[in-house]
């Protein structure tokens, strides 16, 4: 799986977050404005970039940007550590999105984190593993993350919905300091607004064999990048820094788009932090 954002996407987000116009960014990079525009569109630098000047101009880490330009990717996650975790991807409208299914190996009760575009692969995974879906946790309410919500709630009328949205009934909202037990698994949450006002990251712990915790982050953070600061760029970065990157380095980050990564890899390689 490729990174959700190529180098040009990352630089465009950095420029937007800092409020830097194309002329200033291109000068710092040693490009013309036309060359910069091509870079943002394609992710391919037309010539070597002046990262030492570009990083500070965009408020980003220059060395990490250069690493991404050279092709950095997160090390593949060893999912054998989390045997009861499935990454499910669906695509529509040119957008590929991730959702995640977890379950307790004894009770076979399951929880789904976001729905993706299509319920079919989720239903197939439930059948193949002999699972009963009990909980649905939503990281935020953007269409690609909730498109299959109606189908799943129809199939599982007793499904318990968890969300930070104030637009849903109180009984479906996350409560401060709340946690959910799913057999041996313990699910808690941390608010991560900025990309979306209702943004939340779910932390899954108590895996068999003491595997590291899992953070299902929605669009708060991606491998080497982050979601757009639709609500506030500064808030989005602050919440990722305080609520996600403060977790132990081995914590598996399950983002809404792109490959799996870890807290340690993002601390070392994400140029926004």
LINLIN-V555939 format. One line per field, one symbol per residue. ss: DSSP state (H for helix, E for strand, L for the rest). phi: phi as a letter, one per 40 degrees, with the letter a starting at -180 (. if undefined). psi: psi as a letter, one per 40 degrees, with the letter a starting at -180 (. if undefined). A space follows every 10 residues. Layout:
BEGIN
ss->???
phi->???
psi->???
END
This chain:
BEGIN
ss->LLLLLLHHHH HHHHHHHHLL LHHHHHHHHL LLHHHHHHHH HHLLLLLLLL HHHHHHHHLL LHHHHHHHHL LLLLLLLLHH HLLLEEEEEE EELLEEEEEE EEELLLLLEE EEELLLLLLH HHHHHHHHLL LEEEEEELLL LLHHHHLLHH HHHHHLLLLE EEELLLLLLH HHELLLLLLE EELLEEEEEE ELLLLLLLLE EEEEELLHHH LLLEEEEELL EELLEELLLL LLHHHHHHHH HHHHLLLLLL LEEEELLLLL EEHHHHHHHL LLL
phi->.cdcbcdccc ccccccccgc cccccccccg bcccccccdc cbgbccadcc ccccddcbgb ccccdccccc hdbccdcccc cbcbbbcbbb bafgbcbbbb bbaccccgcb bbbgbgcbcd ccccccccbg bbcbbbbbca bcdccbdcdc cccccbcccc cbaccccbdd ccccbdgcab cbgccbbbab cbchcadcda bbbbbgcdgf cdcbbcbfbc abdgaacccc cacccdcccc ccbbcccddc dccbccagcc abdcccdcbc ccb
psi->hiidhidddd dddddddefh idddddddef iidddddddd ddehheihig dddddddefi hdddddddde ehiihhhgee dgdfhhhhii iifehhiiih hiihdddeii ihhieadhed ddddddddef ihhdihhhdi eiddeededd dddddgdehh hhieheeiid eeiiiheiih hgbeihhiih hgiddidehi hhhhafiief iiihhhebed iiheaiiigd dhdddddddd ddddeeiide hhhgieiaii aiddddddeh ee.
END
